[in-house]
Amino acid sequence: MRITVNSEPVEVSGTVADLLEARTGDRRPSGIAVAVDEEIVPRDEWARWPLQDGQVIEIVTAVQGG
């Protein structure tokens, strides 16, 4: 299926956790927030949240500065 991740078209299947593992090597990376179609996906639901064709995913990494 084709989705958009951070404004980039991507071919993927599975769940939010599968997507994160493909991109980071970790199914539950720390310091990350995920939104699917502008809805925040709770970390506890990443492994159960199925991705669907046409969805827009935003993966945000927490950055600390001073």
C-alpha positions as CSV (number, residue, x, y, z in Angstrom):
1,M,0.0,0.0,0.0
2,R,1.1,3.6,-0.5
3,I,1.1,6.0,2.4
4,T,2.9,9.3,3.0
5,V,5.4,9.6,5.9
6,N,6.7,13.0,6.8
7,S,5.7,14.3,3.3
8,E,7.4,11.4,1.5
9,P,5.5,8.7,-0.4
10,V,6.3,5.2,0.9
11,E,5.3,1.7,0.0
12,V,4.6,-0.2,3.2
13,S,2.2,-2.7,4.9
14,G,1.5,-3.7,8.5
15,T,1.2,-1.5,11.6
16,V,2.7,1.7,12.9
17,A,5.2,-0.5,14.8
18,D,6.2,-2.3,11.6
19,L,6.7,1.1,9.9
20,L,8.9,2.3,12.8
21,E,10.9,-0.8,12.8
22,A,11.6,-0.5,9.0
23,R,12.7,3.1,9.5
24,T,14.6,3.0,12.8
25,G,15.3,-0.7,13.5
26,D,13.1,-0.5,16.6
27,R,9.4,-1.2,17.0
28,R,9.2,1.2,20.1
29,P,11.9,3.8,19.7
30,S,12.0,6.4,22.5
31,G,11.5,10.1,22.0
32,I,9.1,9.5,19.1
33,A,5.5,10.5,18.6
34,V,3.3,9.3,15.7
35,A,0.2,10.8,14.1
36,V,-1.9,9.0,11.5
37,D,-4.2,11.4,9.6
38,E,-3.6,14.1,12.2
39,E,-4.6,11.7,15.1
40,I,-1.9,10.9,17.7
41,V,-1.4,7.2,18.1
42,P,-0.7,6.2,21.7
43,R,2.6,4.3,22.0
44,D,0.7,1.3,23.5
45,E,-1.3,1.0,20.3
46,W,1.5,1.1,17.7
47,A,1.7,-2.7,17.4
48,R,-2.1,-2.9,16.9
49,W,-2.7,0.2,14.7
50,P,-3.0,-1.0,11.1
51,L,-1.8,1.2,8.3
52,Q,-4.2,1.8,5.3
53,D,-3.6,2.9,1.8
54,G,-3.6,6.7,1.4
55,Q,-2.9,7.6,5.0
56,V,-0.7,10.5,6.0
57,I,1.8,9.6,8.8
58,E,3.8,12.1,10.7
59,I,6.7,10.8,12.8
60,V,8.1,13.5,15.2
61,T,11.3,13.2,17.2
62,A,11.7,15.0,20.5
63,V,14.7,17.4,20.4
64,Q,16.0,19.1,23.5
65,G,17.9,22.3,23.2
66,G,19.0,25.2,25.3
